[in-house]
Amino acid sequence: MTGKKFLIPLLGLFFLVLGAGPVFAMEPGGLEKEVPWQVPLEKNRDHPGPTKPVFSLAPWLTDNPAEAAFAGTRFELVFPNISGSIGNNLFNLDYLNADFTGTEGEKRKKEFLAQIDGTGFLLNYASHLQTGLTIGRFSLHLQPWVSGTFNISEGLPYLLFDGLTPNSVYSLSGLGGNGMAAAAVNLSYAHPFRLTDDASLGVGINLRYLYGLGVYEAQIKNGKIETNEIGETEYTISDALYYHGSIDDPGFSGQGIFFDLGALYRQDRWQAGLALRNIGRMRWQGITGERLTGEPLTGRITGGPEGPEFPEEDLEYQAETFSDHSHSLPLVLQVHGSYQVLQSLAASAGMDKALKSGWGYSSKPRFWTSLDWRPFSLLHLGGTIARQGAMWQYQALLELRLWAWWLNLQAGWNGTGLFLEDINGLNISFSSAFHF
């Protein structure tokens, strides 16, 4: 079997990046939940718990399904809810003409490359359209969406900017990308329980059925580049796979069942919440895929006048084909809390952590803090500052509550600073709803 039939897009990306220089990539922009409908509790008779004026900014900052236990919603029709985000964890305009020479340049290069430690050079993107209905504590939403990740790995950026050094190892694990398009049906329910006269606990569950529209994954799961003491360089790839499929292909199908679980404790002006998302698996059938088997794929890299050179002969390896594949999505843990400072002002903080990168997620933990201000009943303003790895994230919320018609706009960016040249990613969302 020859390399012309296996992993050509993946290895092509590997060789292109290694031979051509830096490649632009993006990481997630920290898009928040886009349906932040929440009402004060002081006149809400539909649940047990505190009766003092308490509101939470968590609904527009988290995806905790337990929030619905205290929302007080009687009826809500959302149409549409549109969002999109794209971002990266390494490159911005400030680095376009960066000088990495000299003592100061070496220091800046070290800070530059430290941004990708633990994850690799990521580009993450996501977009969705949502519409749905909420009656009491039940909600049903339809959500077509697409998301994915491109990963240039940790090793290649170091190799490109630092060059090959003797007795060094550069990781190729994670090199490649994955992504999917699907239509999700979300069914949610939450219920509150009275604990004391001024405290209550809400628990919630979101059941998500995914109908797959298309998928791709081309990734080196385990690979490396090694140099010896005299500078000879070899690459080794011991685990890799490639597959793709779409609804246009005969026999194609994709289905998955996922759960999101959440709990929310409220007492007087305080609240604290915990959520775990993406519990489940996705299964694809009728896809075209190959997986590396047998002996690892190896080869030698030699230097040339225009950079690294590779043998021109076909690569020899063993592989197996498959048409059925299942995988999980990254589990996401969320912890958050808030305090009502004034009757119209609340502050909160939290942490989100995906257990692995891929499928539109970064495994770097994200820490955030926010202020939520409602100066009068028709206006809701919010602002968030977050930190994920070396990136700062900034998010703003403007919500107009025109009696039964609520309009919500969110926009934000992430980067190493506040200026245009520091931006690594953008996100925006818009929602409208009829709410009673």
C-alpha positions in Angstrom: 0.0 0.0 0.0 1.4 3.5 -0.9 1.0 6.9 0.7 -1.1 8.1 -2.3 -4.2 6.5 -0.8 -3.7 7.2 2.9 -3.6 10.3 5.0 -2.6 12.5 2.1 -4.4 15.6 3.4 -2.9 15.0 6.9 0.7 14.4 5.7 0.3 17.1 3.2 -0.5 19.6 6.0 2.5 18.3 8.0 4.9 18.7 5.2 3.5 22.1 4.1 3.7 23.6 7.5 7.2 22.2 8.1 8.5 23.4 4.8 6.7 26.6 4.2 6.9 28.5 7.5 4.4 29.9 9.9 0.7 29.2 9.3 -2.1 31.3 10.7 -4.5 29.6 13.1 -7.3 30.4 15.4 -8.6 29.5 18.9 -12.1 29.8 20.4 -13.3 33.3 21.1 -15.1 32.6 24.4 -18.7 32.9 23.1 -21.2 32.9 26.0 -24.6 31.4 26.1 -26.8 33.5 23.9 -30.3 33.1 25.5 -29.9 35.0 28.7 -33.6 35.4 29.6 -33.8 35.8 33.4 -36.2 37.6 35.7 -35.9 38.8 39.3 -37.2 36.4 42.0 -38.9 38.8 44.3 -42.4 38.2 42.8 -41.9 34.7 41.5 -44.3 32.4 43.1 -43.5 29.4 40.9 -40.7 27.9 43.0 -39.6 27.6 46.6 -36.6 29.5 47.8 -35.5 33.0 48.7 -38.0 35.9 48.2 -35.6 38.7 48.6 -34.6 40.5 45.3 -32.0 38.2 43.7 -30.9 38.0 40.1 -28.1 36.1 38.5 -25.9 36.9 35.6 -25.0 33.2 35.2 -27.6 32.6 32.5 -25.7 34.6 29.9 -22.3 33.3 31.1 -22.9 29.6 31.5 -24.8 26.7 30.0 -26.0 25.4 33.4 -29.4 23.7 32.8 -30.3 24.2 36.5 -30.7 28.0 35.8 -34.2 27.3 34.5 -35.3 26.2 38.0 -35.3 29.9 39.1 -35.9 31.7 35.8 -39.6 32.2 36.4 -40.3 31.9 32.7 -44.0 31.1 31.8 -43.7 31.2 28.0 -40.8 32.0 25.6 -40.4 31.7 21.9 -36.9 32.3 20.6 -36.4 33.2 16.9 -33.7 33.5 15.8 -30.6 33.0 17.9 -27.5 33.4 15.7 -23.9 33.2 16.8 -20.4 32.8 15.4 -16.9 32.7 16.8 -13.4 32.2 15.5 -10.0 32.6 17.2 -6.5 31.3 17.8 -4.1 30.9 20.7 -0.9 32.2 19.1 -1.0 34.7 16.3 -2.2 38.3 16.0 -1.2 41.4 14.0 1.3 42.4 16.6 3.4 39.4 15.8 3.2 39.9 12.0 6.5 41.7 11.8 7.9 40.7 15.2 11.7 40.7 15.5 12.8 37.6 17.4 16.6 38.3 17.1 18.8 39.5 19.9 18.3 39.2 23.6 15.0 41.0 23.7 13.8 39.2 20.6 14.6 35.8 22.2 12.7 36.8 25.3 9.7 37.8 23.2 9.9 34.6 21.1 9.8 32.5 24.3 6.7 34.3 25.5 5.2 33.9 22.0 5.7 30.2 21.9 4.7 29.7 25.5 1.1 30.5 24.5 0.6 27.0 22.9 2.1 24.9 25.7 -0.2 22.0 26.5 -2.5 22.4 23.6 -0.6 23.1 20.4 -1.3 25.9 17.9 -5.1 25.9 17.7 -7.7 27.3 15.4 -11.2 26.8 16.7 -14.5 27.9 15.1 -18.2 27.6 15.8 -21.5 28.9 14.5 -25.1 28.1 15.2 -28.7 29.0 14.6 -31.3 28.3 17.3 -35.0 28.5 17.6 -37.3 27.0 20.2 -39.9 27.2 22.9 -40.0 27.3 26.7 -43.1 26.6 28.8 -42.4 26.9 32.5 -39.3 24.8 33.3 -39.5 22.7 30.1 -37.8 23.9 27.0 -37.4 22.4 23.5 -34.9 23.9 21.0 -33.7 23.1 17.5 -30.1 24.1 16.9 -28.3 23.5 13.6 -24.6 24.1 14.2 -21.0 23.6 12.9 -17.8 23.6 14.9 -14.3 22.3 14.6 -10.6 22.6 15.3 -7.4 22.8 13.4 -4.2 22.0 15.3 -0.7 22.6 14.2 0.6 20.7 17.2 3.2 22.0 19.8 6.3 20.7 18.0 6.0 22.4 14.6 5.8 26.0 15.8 8.8 25.5 18.0 10.6 23.9 15.1 9.7 26.7 12.7 10.7 29.6 15.0 13.6 28.0 16.8 14.9 25.6 14.1 16.3 22.1 14.5 18.6 21.7 17.4 20.6 18.5 18.2 19.2 16.0 20.7 15.7 17.5 20.6 12.2 16.0 20.3 9.3 17.9 18.7 5.8 16.5 19.3 3.5 16.0 16.4 0.7 14.6 18.5 -2.6 16.4 17.7 -1.5 17.6 14.3 -4.5 17.8 12.0 -8.1 18.8 12.5 -11.6 17.6 13.1 -15.0 19.2 12.7 -18.7 18.4 12.3 -22.0 19.8 11.2 -25.2 18.6 13.0 -28.7 19.5 13.8 -29.4 19.3 17.6 -32.7 18.8 19.3 -32.4 20.0 23.0 -35.0 19.0 25.6 -34.4 20.5 29.0 -36.0 20.4 32.4 -35.1 21.9 35.8 -36.7 21.7 39.3 -36.1 23.6 42.5 -36.0 22.2 46.0 -36.5 24.2 49.2 -33.7 23.5 51.7 -34.4 26.2 54.3 -36.5 29.4 54.5 -33.9 31.4 52.6 -32.1 28.7 50.6 -33.0 26.4 47.8 -31.3 24.0 45.3 -32.1 23.7 41.6 -31.1 20.7 39.5 -31.4 20.5 35.8 -30.8 18.2 32.8 -30.5 18.8 29.1 -31.0 15.9 26.8 -29.4 16.6 23.4 -30.0 14.4 20.3 -27.5 15.1 17.4 -28.4 14.3 13.8 -25.1 14.4 11.9 -24.9 16.3 8.6 -21.1 15.9 8.0 -17.9 15.1 9.7 -14.1 15.0 9.0 -11.1 14.1 11.1 -7.5 13.9 10.0 -5.1 13.7 12.9 -1.8 12.3 14.1 -2.6 10.9 17.5 1.0 10.0 18.4 4.0 11.3 16.5 7.3 13.1 16.9 10.4 14.6 15.2 13.7 13.7 16.7 17.2 15.0 16.1 20.4 13.2 17.3 23.7 14.6 18.5 25.0 15.4 15.0 21.7 17.0 13.8 20.3 14.1 11.8 16.5 14.3 11.9 13.8 11.7 11.6 10.0 11.7 12.1 7.9 8.9 13.5 4.1 8.5 13.3 2.8 5.6 15.3 -0.9 6.4 15.5 -3.0 8.4 12.9 -6.4 8.2 11.3 -8.4 10.0 8.6 -12.1 9.8 7.8 -14.9 11.9 6.3 -18.5 11.7 5.3 -21.6 13.8 4.6 -25.3 13.3 4.0 -24.6 13.3 0.3 -22.8 10.0 0.5 -24.8 6.7 0.1 -25.4 4.9 3.4 -24.1 7.8 5.5 -25.6 8.5 8.9 -24.6 10.2 12.1 -26.4 10.1 15.4 -25.5 10.9 19.0 -27.1 11.3 22.4 -25.6 13.7 25.0 -26.5 14.9 28.4 -25.8 18.1 30.3 -26.2 18.0 34.1 -26.3 21.0 36.4 -27.0 22.1 40.0 -27.5 25.6 41.4 -27.6 26.6 45.1 -29.1 29.9 46.1 -29.2 31.6 49.5 -30.2 35.1 50.2 -28.0 37.2 47.8 -25.5 34.4 47.0 -25.6 31.6 44.5 -23.2 28.9 43.4 -23.5 26.5 40.5 -21.9 23.4 39.0 -22.4 21.8 35.5 -21.0 19.0 33.5 -21.6 19.0 29.7 -21.2 16.7 26.7 -21.8 13.4 28.4 -22.4 10.9 25.6 -21.0 9.6 22.2 -21.5 10.3 18.5 -21.6 7.4 16.0 -20.9 7.8 12.3 -21.8 5.1 9.7 -21.2 5.0 5.9 -18.0 7.1 6.2 -14.7 6.7 4.4 -11.8 6.2 6.7 -8.3 4.7 7.2 -6.3 4.1 10.3 -2.5 3.5 10.5 -1.6 0.0 11.7 1.5 -2.2 11.9 4.9 -0.6 12.1 5.1 3.2 12.7 5.5 5.4 9.7 9.1 6.8 9.7 11.3 8.9 7.4 14.3 11.2 7.3 14.2 15.0 7.0 17.3 16.6 5.4 18.2 20.3 5.1 18.2 22.1 1.8 18.7 25.7 0.5 15.0 26.4 0.9 14.3 24.6 4.2 13.6 20.9 5.1 13.4 18.4 2.3 11.6 15.0 2.2 12.2 11.9 0.2 10.2 12.0 -3.1 9.4 8.3 -3.1 6.0 7.0 -1.9 5.6 6.3 1.8 5.3 2.7 2.7 3.0 1.8 5.6 0.2 -0.5 6.7 -3.4 0.7 7.2 -6.9 -0.6 7.7 -10.1 0.9 6.3 -13.3 1.5 8.2 -16.8 2.8 7.6 -18.1 2.9 11.1 -16.6 5.1 13.9 -17.7 6.6 17.2 -16.2 9.2 19.4 -17.0 11.5 22.4 -17.0 15.2 22.6 -14.8 17.0 25.1 -16.4 16.9 28.6 -16.8 20.5 29.9 -16.8 21.3 33.6 -18.3 24.6 34.7 -18.1 26.1 38.2 -19.6 29.5 38.9 -21.0 31.8 41.6 -22.5 35.3 41.9 -23.5 37.9 44.5 -26.1 40.6 44.3 -24.2 43.8 45.4 -27.2 46.1 44.9 -30.8 45.5 43.8 -29.8 46.4 40.2 -26.2 45.2 40.3 -24.6 41.7 40.6 -21.1 40.4 40.3 -20.0 36.8 39.5 -17.0 34.7 38.7 -16.4 31.2 37.4 -14.3 28.7 35.6 -14.8 26.5 32.5 -12.6 23.6 31.7 -12.7 21.2 28.7 -11.0 18.0 29.4 -9.4 17.8 26.0 -8.9 19.9 22.9 -10.7 19.4 19.6 -14.2 19.7 18.0 -14.2 23.4 18.7 -12.8 23.3 22.3 -9.6 24.2 24.0 -8.4 22.2 27.0 -7.0 25.4 28.6 -9.1 26.4 31.7 -11.0 29.6 31.3 -11.4 31.9 34.3 -13.9 34.8 34.2 -15.4 37.6 36.2 -18.4 39.7 35.3 -20.7 42.6 36.3 -24.4 42.6 35.5 -26.4 45.8 35.7 -30.1 46.4 35.3 -30.7 50.1 35.8 -34.4 49.8 34.9 -36.7 47.1 33.7 -36.2 47.6 30.0 -32.4 47.5 29.9 -29.9 44.8 30.9 -26.1 45.4 30.5 -23.3 43.1 31.2 -19.5 42.9 30.8 -17.0 40.1 31.2 -13.3 39.8 31.5 -11.8 36.3 31.2 -8.4 34.6 31.0 -7.6 31.4 29.1 -4.0 30.4 28.8 -2.1 33.5 27.7 -5.2 35.1 26.2 -7.5 37.8 27.6 -11.2 37.7 26.6 -13.6 40.6 26.7 -17.4 40.3 26.3 -20.2 42.8 26.3 -24.0 42.3 26.6 -26.8 44.6 25.6 -30.3 43.4 26.2 -33.5 45.4 25.5 -36.6 44.1 27.2 -39.4 45.8 25.2 -42.2 44.3 27.3 -42.9 40.9 25.6 -40.2 41.3 23.0 -36.6 40.9 24.2 -33.6 41.6 22.0 -30.1 40.5 23.0 -26.8 41.4 21.4 -23.4 40.1 22.5 -20.0 40.8 21.1 -16.4 40.2 22.2 -12.9 39.5 21.3 -9.8 37.7 22.7 -6.2 38.5 22.5 -3.0 39.6 24.3 -4.3 43.2 24.9 -7.0 45.7 24.2 -5.9 47.1 20.8 -6.6 45.9 17.3 -3.1 44.5 16.7 -3.5 42.3 19.9 -6.7 40.6 18.8 -6.6 36.8 18.3 -10.3 36.1 17.8 -13.8 37.5 17.6 -17.3 36.4 18.5 -20.8 37.8 18.1 -24.4 36.7 18.7 -27.9 38.1 18.4 -31.1 36.7 19.8 -34.7 37.8 19.8 -37.6 36.3 21.8 -41.2 36.7 22.8 -41.2 36.3 26.6 -44.0 36.2 29.1 
